[in-house]
């Protein structure tokens, strides 16, 4: 809030947690043990090299970006969000978040050999440099690409990389929205202060529904032992790679990395897409699920003409667990509050001009997801974590076959509709946002990371050039958007 002397004070009481009062550690607390989900995310990065999150925030301005203001704004973020001040300390029995000795430290640097209009290159460079010194911290870093001037605007790209153990996509967006707020306050000459939010307990301490019952503990433990045995005896079968083998099988010298493709839909097309979903009694997530799976199925049929229909595809989707917390956590809370759940979807042979058939399939996809939400099945993974040895669980994903790919062909992370809340007259304006997860050693084939921000849809696809070619990834992405266009915009 601003006082009458031009000072902006960001109160520690924000963001508010909806619902009854809860006991949380004092804002001055500097340490807490990692929760089980955080332990899994940490070990997946250490053992599998998986899960580092890299995002790019694009900013337009009528004036050059003042780097001193950006540094100050980043410093204010560290004061506000406790997890940005953390390192990781381990004992024989426990793993802790612990505040860094230099708790104001920000790992910020210029990446001025890459211009902002080449942000995909800059984002990929950071995405594939996923090593952090966890014992000293911080567990995040920021790179500013070289500013360029185009269409009467100064264009900047700020690339953030986080260890997944401290955050999810929703909290990163909220953090970067706060960064823009700080930047604009500083640019107008205001003095800005930020007070620390409390260091929240881990996810499992906030959501009783994630605790497995005695019966579930027995079932999950038995299931995990079966999966361990199966992994030892049977190689995972990925339908896409059985038809289109991994690139590295023919070209062992290919660079192994995580790459990104990005597209966006203008506000008018995004609005039309949403309205078509409402008219057809379908969720936007159902539309996205149907279009991605249908695009994959058509590509598979082209590669194997005798493939039976309907073709069953294995996939997964990410879901926020904030509503499972008691009280519910807002998207403003910075932390890792998400999980993933698997789907097996039978894709019917819908022809490109069969709109009725497509929307029936999209509604079926929506029903499948909602069935998991209604039954609580989506909570199975965080419950499983509490019934197994974390390191043994992560080691199961370390396989050489098919470049570490398991059965899932694709993943969908749909963060929903979000807003920047920016005024029209601010200096630094939001101009785009994309993110990707590191998955070079083990992951799905295609990761779809989607947000609708201020009415415009932003969509990034992760792919791995040692697994699928860029041409294949572009075909999947473009075919998906073509399916949406045929269903919604023609």
Order of alpha helices (4+ residues) and beta strands (2+ residues): beta-beta-alpha-beta-alpha-beta-beta-beta-alpha-beta-beta-beta-alpha-beta-alpha-alpha-alpha-alpha-beta-alpha-alpha-beta-beta-alpha-alpha-alpha-beta-beta-beta-beta-alpha
